[in-house]
């Protein structure tokens, strides 16, 4: 079998991609732990079923749309369309920010229903919902920072069809947190029927 010698840049790119995937796997493990704890806790006598706020569902459409615009932004870069890439990356950032806003609106709805993280009006289920959504929002915040950096670099003309690694890494992370939210929402909706 013939060994192929990689260039220095190819080795760096491969290392960065591997680090991204290690990070994603660790996040999967963290959320698997949270959702597993949720399942185990459902057997408690003080478990109270909670209706998720509609803002969580609407925000899902927003985050799916953000994945589409980021996908199209990458295609624009690959087609040397700087203006299209810039507009689409900015739209993705705006959609990501809208997702965060809608998540906080969902928290407001929970509070208006007298469902709290701790104290009076809290329950094990409510605490799990808050913790899971806030943990996801922390990763969305990291994704928004990545999108901001990507937008600046697009504006500076730092990406091209042959130099797109940074954009790809940011896009992989953003798509991951999008898919993660869909999993979490479906889990919270259907866990009561499955487990």
MOTA-V892014 format. One record per residue. N is the residue number from 0. RES is the residue in three letters. PSI is psi as a letter, one per 20 degrees, with the letter a starting at -180 (* if undefined). Layout:
# MOTA-V892014
N_RES_PSI ; N_RES_PSI
This chain:
# MOTA-V892014
0_UNK_p ; 1_UNK_p ; 2_UNK_p ; 3_UNK_p ; 4_UNK_p ; 5_UNK_q ; 6_UNK_r ; 7_UNK_g ; 8_UNK_h ; 9_UNK_h ; 10_UNK_g ; 11_UNK_g ; 12_UNK_g ; 13_UNK_g ; 14_UNK_g ; 15_UNK_g ; 16_UNK_g ; 17_UNK_g ; 18_UNK_h ; 19_UNK_g ; 20_UNK_h ; 21_UNK_g ; 22_UNK_g ; 23_UNK_g ; 24_UNK_h ; 25_UNK_h ; 26_UNK_h ; 27_UNK_g ; 28_UNK_g ; 29_UNK_g ; 30_UNK_h ; 31_UNK_h ; 32_UNK_g ; 33_UNK_g ; 34_UNK_h ; 35_UNK_g ; 36_UNK_h ; 37_UNK_g ; 38_UNK_g ; 39_UNK_h ; 40_UNK_i ; 41_UNK_h ; 42_UNK_i ; 43_UNK_q ; 44_UNK_h ; 45_UNK_j ; 46_UNK_p ; 47_UNK_p ; 48_UNK_p ; 49_UNK_p ; 50_UNK_p ; 51_UNK_q ; 52_UNK_q ; 53_UNK_h ; 54_UNK_h ; 55_UNK_h ; 56_UNK_g ; 57_UNK_h ; 58_UNK_h ; 59_UNK_g ; 60_UNK_h ; 61_UNK_g ; 62_UNK_h ; 63_UNK_g ; 64_UNK_h ; 65_UNK_h ; 66_UNK_h ; 67_UNK_g ; 68_UNK_h ; 69_UNK_h ; 70_UNK_g ; 71_UNK_h ; 72_UNK_g ; 73_UNK_g ; 74_UNK_h ; 75_UNK_g ; 76_UNK_g ; 77_UNK_h ; 78_UNK_j ; 79_UNK_k ; 80_UNK_n ; 81_UNK_g ; 82_UNK_g ; 83_UNK_g ; 84_UNK_g ; 85_UNK_g ; 86_UNK_g ; 87_UNK_h ; 88_UNK_h ; 89_UNK_g ; 90_UNK_g ; 91_UNK_g ; 92_UNK_g ; 93_UNK_g ; 94_UNK_g ; 95_UNK_g ; 96_UNK_h ; 97_UNK_h ; 98_UNK_g ; 99_UNK_g ; 100_UNK_g ; 101_UNK_h ; 102_UNK_g ; 103_UNK_h ; 104_UNK_h ; 105_UNK_g ; 106_UNK_g ; 107_UNK_g ; 108_UNK_g ; 109_UNK_g ; 110_UNK_g ; 111_UNK_h ; 112_UNK_j ; 113_UNK_k ; 114_UNK_o ; 115_UNK_r ; 116_UNK_g ; 117_UNK_r ; 118_UNK_a ; 119_UNK_p ; 120_UNK_i ; 121_UNK_r ; 122_UNK_r ; 123_UNK_g ; 124_UNK_g ; 125_UNK_g ; 126_UNK_g ; 127_UNK_g ; 128_UNK_g ; 129_UNK_g ; 130_UNK_g ; 131_UNK_g ; 132_UNK_g ; 133_UNK_h ; 134_UNK_g ; 135_UNK_g ; 136_UNK_h ; 137_UNK_h ; 138_UNK_h ; 139_UNK_h ; 140_UNK_g ; 141_UNK_h ; 142_UNK_h ; 143_UNK_h ; 144_UNK_g ; 145_UNK_g ; 146_UNK_h ; 147_UNK_g ; 148_UNK_g ; 149_UNK_g ; 150_UNK_g ; 151_UNK_g ; 152_UNK_h ; 153_UNK_g ; 154_UNK_h ; 155_UNK_i ; 156_UNK_k ; 157_UNK_i ; 158_UNK_q ; 159_UNK_r ; 160_UNK_h ; 161_UNK_i ; 162_UNK_n ; 163_UNK_j ; 164_UNK_g ; 165_UNK_g ; 166_UNK_g ; 167_UNK_g ; 168_UNK_g ; 169_UNK_h ; 170_UNK_g ; 171_UNK_g ; 172_UNK_g ; 173_UNK_g ; 174_UNK_h ; 175_UNK_g ; 176_UNK_h ; 177_UNK_g ; 178_UNK_h ; 179_UNK_g ; 180_UNK_g ; 181_UNK_g ; 182_UNK_g ; 183_UNK_g ; 184_UNK_g ; 185_UNK_h ; 186_UNK_g ; 187_UNK_h ; 188_UNK_g ; 189_UNK_i ; 190_UNK_h ; 191_UNK_h ; 192_UNK_h ; 193_UNK_g ; 194_UNK_*
